[in-house]
Amino acid sequence: MLKPLTDQLIQGRALSDDQVNAVVAQLAEESVPAEAKADFLIALARKGETVEEIAAFAHVLREKAVPVPIEATLRQAELLDVVGTGGDRLGTFNVSTCAALVAASAGVRVAKHGNRAVTSKVGSADVIETLGLSLELSPEQAAAMLGERGFVFLFAPRYHPAFRHIAPARKLCAQRGQRTIFNFLGPLLNPARPTAMLVGVPRPELCEPMARVLQQLGVRRGMVVSGTVPGGPGSTPDYLDEFSTLGETLVAEFYHDHGFNVSRFDPAALPLQPATLEDLRGGDREANARIVRGVLSGQDRSPRRDVVLLNAGAALFVADRVRSISDGWSLAAELIDRGRAAAKLDELIAASRS
């Protein structure tokens, strides 16, 4: 089944919804060789995934996910996820995870969905585990944690059993230096079905398509961003799957029925420290956990703090907690400096141990 569809992709022809259904069944089948799955995923990536293909994969895989029994009352205000797709290969620390914890300390309910590293050194699950939060919550425990503590981490393999037989193919693709559609799909498959999402992508041309997919999936408030990392004179810039403090960020956003907008965000008006990409790099999981703790505690006041304030500020705006990203920056700084961000992390660690 996969070989003719792989050939179809190599010829530049898109998949139909019925073909996507068939493909997902093949990718989740243990008996199909990982090499055949990797060849298919690479062909799809090289063709370029369409909005329709990404949405079709997301719809099928969401239906196969283990549901989280969240009370309807928790959706009256926005339920937030802050997530990067990965794939920028720039080695930054876990900015989205840190920003999500800051947002939770503001009283925003956050259901963060993530996995261990595939295309990066340290995935969100790696740093969450190192910080001391549990990855082993049942759906019922996850719903209770969200209701009682306002933050839960949903470890993707527990909620997407189909991924168990897809992971070897993804690793093969990563070894070949090729990202796959699953880099896009990860943020779209949150089993808590968040109503507000801040999603980072590693290339600006992906912002609008990903935002369109979020709309198709029923997200009420969405922002998809790709931040510029300027290169030297005459060189091509790199892009972060986050808001960038080093250059402009392309933003595709929508809010309920208020239309769809694509713009550029210039951070120059914010009180930024001079910084380079090296200032934002992380290390292994222990190093990244130390960075997250340092920023949340207010002890780390380096440019790492700035990039967290910017992304947390945007997350607070997407969650409808503030009226602008600038207001969100100020609130995020206040939450850290008053100890509320560190206290939220300590509260979540204690709840994970009980």
N, C-alpha and C positions, 0 to 999 in steps of 0.2 A: 504493500500500500504506500509506504513512504517514498519508494524510489520514483514512481511516476510523478508524484507531487513535487519531489525535489527537482526533477527534470523540468516540470512546469515552472517552478520558481526561477530556475537557471535561465529559462526562456523569457523571463520578465513578466509572466502572467500571474495575476493575483489569485488568491484562494477564495472560494465561495464560502458561505456560512456552513453549508453541508460538509464541505471538505474540511473546514476547521474542526467540526465535530468529530469527523473520522480521524483526523490527525491527533487530536487530544487523546482519543482512545488508544492510538498506537504509541504515543509518547509515554503513556501511563502503563503500558503493557511490559511486564518484566522480560518476556521472551524476545522482544525486539532488541537487536544489538544496539549498544550505546553509540557505536560508530555511525550507524544508519540514522539515528536520531540527531547526532551532531551534524552530519552532512545536511540534513534537512534544515536545522536551525541556522546553520551558516548560510545556506542558499537563501533562506527567507531574509536574513539580515542584510545580505549583499544586494538582494533585490530592493530592499527598503520596505518596511512594514507600512501598510496603509492604515488610516484611521479605522476603516471598516474591519480589517484583519485584527488589529489590536483589540477593538471592542468585541469582536466575535470570540476571540480567545478568552478575554476577560469574562464574558457572560457564561461561557461553558465552564470555566474553572471555578467561578464563584458559586455556581450551582452545585459543584462537587465538593465544596468546602464544608468543613464541620461548622455549624452555626454557633454563635455565641448568644445565649438567651438574655439579651439586654432589655431592661424594662423600657417601655415606650416613653415614660416620663423623662428618661435620660436624653431623649432626642428632642425635647422641646427647646432647649438651648443647643448650640452647635456641638457636635461630637467631632473632635479634631484628630487628624493624623499629620505628622510632619515627617517627610521621608524623601531621601534622595534615591534615584534609581541606581546609583553606582555607575561605574564605567568611565569616569573621568580620568582615572589612573594617576591622580596628582598627589595622592598620599596624605590628604588632610585628615585631621582628627574627626571624631564623630560629631560634627556640628549639628546635624538634625536631631540626634538623640539629646544633646545638651539643650537645644532650643525647645524641644518638646517638654523636657522636665521644667524649664523655666515657665512655659505656658501653663503647665499643671499647677505650679505654685501660685499662679494668678487665679486659680479656681476654675480654669477651663478643663472640661473633661477630655482626656487624651487617651485614645486607643492606638498605641504605636505597634505597627505590624512590621516584623523584620526577620532576618535570618543571619546565619553566620556568613563570614566573608566568602565571596566567590570571585569577584573581580577586584577586590581591595584586600589590604592586609588584615583589617579588623572590621567585621560587620557589626551592625547594631546589636545583634544578639550576643556577640562576643563581649562587647563593652558593658552591656546590661548585666550579663552574668558576672563579670569581674567586679562590677560595682556592688554586687550582692543581692540583686533581684532574681526571683525565680523564673526559669523558663518552663517549668513543668506544671503550670496551672491547668486544671481541667477547664472546659468551657464554662461550667457553673462557677468555679472559683474565680475565673477571669471576670465574669459578669459581676460577681460580688466585689472584687477588688476595684473595678471601675466605679461601681455605685458607692462604695464606702470611702475609697481613697482618691478617686478622681483621676487615676492613671493606671493603665495596665499595659504590659508588653505581651503581645500575642506572637509566640514563636511559630513561624510559618510551617515547619514540618508537622507540628501537632494538629494543624487545621487544614492541611492540604496533603492528604495521604498519597495523592497521585504524584506528588513531587519526589517521592522516594525513588521512583524508577526513572525520573528525569534528571536527577542530580548528577549521575555519572556523565551524561551527555553534556551538561552544562560545564562540568569540570574539563572535559575534553576541549570544548570551545574556548574556555578561558586559557588553557594551555597553548592553544593556537593563536591567542591574542584577539579573539573574536567575541564581542558581546552578542547577546541574543535577545529575542523578544521577551525573555523572562526578566531582563533588566527593566523593561517597561512594565511588565505585568505585576511584579512584586507590589508596587504601591496600589495597584488597582484591585488587589485580591484580599484586602483587609476584611476578615470575616465579621467584624463589628459593623461594617457598612457605615463608615464615618460620613457625616454630612458636610464637613469642611475639611479641605485638604490643601496643604502647601507641599508641592512636589518639585524636586530639583531634577533636572535632566542635563546630560553632559554635552549637548549641542543645541545651540539656539533654535535651529530649524525644527527641533522636536517640541518646542513649547506649545505652539498652537495646536498641532495634532493631539498631543496628550491632553490638553485642556478640553478639546472637543470630545475626547473619549470620556473624561470625567463627567462632562455634561450628559453624555448618553447613558452613563451608569447611575444618574440620579443624584450626584453630589450637588448640594445647594450653593455652596460657596467654594470656589476653587481658584488656585493660583499655581501656575507652572512656570518655573524660572530656570535660567541658565546664566551664570555669572562669568564675566570676562576676567581673565588673567592676562594682562598685556604682556607681549613679548618684547624683545629688543627692537631697535629700529629696523624696519623692513621684514620682520619676522611675523609668522602667523600666531595669533593669540591662542591660548588654551582657554578651556571653559570648565568652571566648577558646576557640580550639580547642587548648588546652593546660591543664595544671594552672595555676591562678591563685595568685599570691602576694597578690592584692588582696582576695580573698574566698573563700568556699567553692567547692569543685569537686564537681560530681556525678560519681559513679564507678559504672560498671557493669562487673563483673569476673567471671572464672571461671578456674579452675585445674584442669586435668585433670578428674578425676571428683569434685571437691570442691564441686560445686554452682555456683550463679549468685547473685550478690549485687549489690544496688544500694544505695549509701550516699552520704553527703556527707563530704568530707574538709575539715577545718578546719585551715588552715596556722598558726593562732595559736600553737601549741606550738613552732614552729620559730623559730630566731633571725633573724627577718626585719627588714630595715630598713624604715622608713616609705617608702611608694612610692605613686605614682599611675600611671595608664596612660601618661602622657607619659614616664615613666622607662623604659618597656619598648618604646617605639616605635623603629623602624629608619628606614632611608632607602633610597638606591639600593643596587645590588648591591655597590659598593665600600664604602659605609658599613657595610652589614651584614656583609661579610667582615671589616672592621676590628673590628667588635663581637665577632664569633665568635673572632677571634684574641686580642682583649683578654681575653675571659672565660677562654679555654682557657689562656692564659699566666699567669693570675692577676693581671694588671695592672689589669683592670677589676673593681673590687670594689663596684660600684654595685648597685642593685636588679636589674640585668640578670643579675648573677651569681646572685642568689637564685632567680630564676625558672628558670635553668638547673640549679642544684643540686636544686631540687624536681622538675623533670621528669626529670633524669638519675637522681635517686634512685628515682623511680617506675619508670623503665626498668630499672634494676638489680634492682628487686624483681620486675618482670614476668619478667625473664630468669632468675629464681631464683638470683641471685647474693647477695642479702641477705635478711634475714628481715622487714624492714619498710621503708616509705618513709623513715622517720627514719634508719634505718641506712644507707639508700642515699644520703641527703643527706650524711651524714658521710663516707662513702666517696668520693663525688663531690668533696667539698671537699678531701679528702686527695690524690686523684689530680691535681687542679689544682695544689694548693700544692706538691706534690713534683715538678711538672714533667712528669708522665707524660701528661697530656692534650695539652699542647703538643708533646711528643715524638712522640706518636701521629700528630698532624696532620703534623708534619715528615716522619715516616716514610712516610706515605701520599702526600705530595707528591713525595718523592724516587722512590717506586716508580712513580708516574704518569709521571715523566720518563724512566725507564729503558727 
